[in-house]
Amino acid sequence: MKNKLMTGIATTATAALLLTACGGGGEEASGDGEELREVTIGVLSIAPSVGVAYGIENGIFEEHGFDVNYEVSTAGAAMLPAVSAGQMDFGVGNPLSVVTAVDQGLDMKIVAGYSNSLEDGEDVAGVVTRADSDIDTWADLEGKTTAVNALNTLGDLTVMNLAEQDGADPQALEFSEIAFPDMPAQLERGNTDAVWIPEPFLSGLLADEENELIGYSFQENDPGMATMVTFTSGELAADDPEMAADFGEAMTEALAAAEEDQEGSRELLVDFLEISQEDAEALTMERLDGELNNEQLMDMVELADRYDFIGDAPTAQDLFLEE
């Protein structure tokens, strides 16, 4: 496996933003002799990031003229200032983080999709509590503390919406920030009443009979909802719209290939997340898809506006590349 893949994401996930970019370092050329455009993309320390690894390992980005390096973050929100400042060219994170950044004055553009929750069955992120707690429903989270990896993102937004639908006061829910790898221990110690957690951590928690699942917050809000998107700065999109569009196409192709080749993707997860082959084969994977569903994403913007996660809701023109 190429050196640029060996970053030990799982073991470095507690840092807010680790500058662990690998690869690059000198000019490279594509197969047709043209110089590759070197770009850096921020990824999260979770299983779907294997889509970027797959595109690198199988030369898909190079076929599109890109030499891709990556940096690791624990939350998409941590990437946004770096992308805005040009320290990274692209980022992968949840779409609400992008919407919030735009609301706060950062000029950001979504260039492609990335991953989606599953429409039925076991899903990719859920809320877990202790089996001996008095929390059995979304409404039971009222007055309790739920840990999320970052506040005002899709975790707390979807939990609040489900709790309200279940009859609770969404403003009476409490949320705390805990990094995903630290959540199991904090839940066991009673430092939080529940945790909102994705794969690969979710499977591990549920393997312990002392824990129980309340539900899948993505799937129960909007089956198949977008969980992450690929974004860049408005400045890069304006200065080099062709590059932004080309990278979106490269990402879309890489994700489609990774989704189709489930065996190959899961093999990469062993080194990418430093997990066993058995765990890689067992975990529930998000559906990787670079195609954008703009209408669905704007529905999420409306929900964020409803719960005052944002001030002035961005428009589609604010968020997406021009056609």
N, C-alpha and C positions, 0 to 999 in steps of 0.2 A: 504494500500500500504506500502511496506517495507520502512524503514527509508532511505535506501540508494538511494531511488528514489526522496526523497523530498529535492531537492537542490535549487529549485527556479531558474532554469536556466535563464529564461527571465529577471528576475530582477537583475541578477548579470552579465549580458552579457557585461557590459562596462569595466570590469576588463580584463587586458591582459591575465592573467592566474590565476584563483582562485583555491586555494587548498581546494576544497569542497568535497573531497572524503568521502563517507559514507559507512557503512557496514564494514565487517571484524572485526578486533579487537579480536584476539584469534583464536585458532585452531577450524576448523569445519570439519565435516566428511560428505561424500556423503552417499547416501542410502545404499551402499554396505559396509560401514564402512571405506573406504579409506579416508585418509586426503585430503581435497581439496587444490588445489594450488591457493594461493591468488595472484591475479594480479590486477594491476591498469591500466585503460585505459582512455585516454583523449578523450573527446567528445566536439562537438561544441554546441553553444546555438541556435540551429535551429531544425526544426521539425523532420528531419530524425533521429536525435539522439534517438528518441523513440525506434529504433530498439534494441539498447543496453538495454534500460529500459525494453523492452518486454522480452528479453532474461533473464534478472535478475528476473523480476516479475514472470515469468512462469517456472523458475527453469531449463531452457535449459542449461545455462552455468554450473550449478551444475551437471547436468547429464553427462557432459563431464569432470567433475573433477575440475571445476574452481569456486572460490569464487571471484566474480568480483566487484571491486569498481571503481568509476569514478571521474575524475576531469574535470572542465569546462574551456574552452578557447573560445575566440572570433574568433580565426583563427587557422587553422591547422599548419601554420608556427610557431606559438608560442609553439606548443607541441614538435616540432622536437628536439630542444636542450635538453628538459627534457627527452624525450625517449632515445636520444643518450647517455645521462649521466646516464641512469638507474633509474631516479626519477619516471618514468612511464614505464610500460612494453610495452604497445601498445598505439597507437593513431589512431584517425579517422580524416582524413582531405582530402583536394583535392589532387589528384595525382601529380599536378604540384609542389606543395610544397615539396613533397618527391623527385621529380626529381631535383628541385633546390638545395635541401639540399645535395643530392649525388654529384651534380656538384660542390658544395662548400666544399666537402671533408668529409661530414658526411656519415658514413656507415649505410645505412638504407635499409630495405627490406620490400616489400609489401607482406603481408601474405594472404590477401583475398580482395575481392571487398567490396563494402558497398552500394552505391546508384548510381542511374542513372537518367538522365533526361528522360522525356517522349518523345516518338517518334512523336506524333502529338497532336493537341488540345492545351489546356492551359498547360504551362510548369511551372517548379518549380522555375525559376529565370529569371528576365527580367530587362530591362533598362527602367526607368520611368523618365519623365520630366514633367514640368508644361504645362498645356493645352494651355496657352497663349504664350508659347515660340515659337521660330522659328525653333525648332528641330523636324523634322518629320521622318527623315531617319537616318540610320547608318552614312552616309556620312556627315550629318549635325553636327555630333559630332566633326568634325575637328575644332580645335581652341577653343573648349569648354572643360569644366572640368566635368568629370564623377567621382563620388565617388564610391570607392570600399572598402571593409573591410580590404584588405591587398593588397599591390602592388605586381606585378609580380606573379599573380596567375591566375586561370582560368577566373576570371571576366574580367580583362583588356586584357588578351590574346584573348579571344573569341570576345570581342568588337573590338579590333584592326583588327582582321582578317575580321570581317564582314564589318567594315568601309572601308578597302582596297578593298574588293570585290565590294563595292558600289561606288568606284571611289575616295575615300579620301586618303590622305597621312596618314598612320597609325602613323607615328612619330609625326604628328601634333596634335594628341589627347593628352589632359592633364588628369591626374588622381590624385585624392587625397584620403587619408585614413580617413574613418569615420566609426565608429562602426554601425552595422546594426540598432540597436534601435534608434540611433541619426539621421539617414538619413532623415526620413520624415520631421522633424523640420528644418534641414539644407536646404533641398530642398525648403520648403515653404519660408524660409527667403532669398533665393537667394544666399546662400553661396556655392552652387554647381549648375551646369546647369542640371545635370542628376544624377541618382543613379542607380547602378547595385545592385539589392537586391533580396534575395530569400524569400520563404515562411518561417514563417507565416507573414512576414512583407509586402510582395508583395501584398497580397489580401487587406490588410488594406489601402495601398497607392492607389490602383486602385478603392477602394470604394468611394474615394473622386473625384468628377467630375472635380476638379481643376487640376487633374493629368491625364496623358495619357501614355500609353505604346508605346515605340518605337519598341520593339520586344523581343523575347526570345533568348538570345545569345547562350545558350547551344544547344537548339533544331535546330536553324538555322545553326550552325556550323556542328553538327554531331548528328542527331536524336538518342536519347538513349545513349549519351556519358556518360562515368563514371564521376560522380561529386565528389565522395569521395571514398577512399579506406582505408583499415585497414593495419597499418604498425607497424614495430618494429625496433629495432636496429640490425645492422649487428652482433654485439657482442652477443646479446641474441640468434639470429638465429644460430650462429656458436656454441655457448656453449651448447645450448639446442634445437637443430633442431626439436626434437620430440614435445616439448612443443609448439614451434612456429607453427608447422603444426597442432597440435591438437586444438590450439586456433582458427586458421583459419577455421577449420572444425566446431567448436562450433559457431563461428560468422556466418558462412554460414547457419547453421541450424536455428539460432535465427532469422536471417533476412528473411529467407524463411517463417518461421512461422508468423512473424510480417506482412509480405506482404500479406499472405493469409488471416489473420485475421484482415481485415481493421477496423471492428467495435471495436475490442479489442484494437488495436493500437491507434485509435482516442480517445477512452476513457482514455487511459493513458496520452495522450497529454494535457488533461485538467489540471492535476496536474503537469505534467512534464514541461510545458511551462507557466503554470498559465494563461490559456486562457479559454474562455467560451466554453461550449459544442457546441454551435452554430458555433463558429469560428473553432473549431476543426473539425467539420463535413464539413465545407465549404472549408477549405484550400486545395490547390493542393499538393499532396504528391509525393515525388520522389519514383521511383521504387526501393525497397530495394532488393539487390541481392549480395550475397557474392561470386558468381562465377566471376572469372577474365577473361577479354577479353584482352589478352596480346597484340594482334595485334592492337587493337584500342588504347590502352595506348601508344604504340610505335608511332602511328600516332600523338598523342598529343606531344610526345617528339620532333618529327620532326618539328611541328609547333612552339614549344617553341624555338627551335634552329634557326628557320627562323627569328624570331623577336628578337633574341639576348637576350632572357630571361636567357639563360644558355650559358656557354662557350663550354665545350666539352660534347656533348650529351651522357648520360649514355646508356649502352647497356642493353639488356634484362637480361643478366647475372648479371649486376650490381644491377638491381632493384628487381628481383623476387627470391623467394626461389628455391633452387635446387630441381629438381624432385627426 
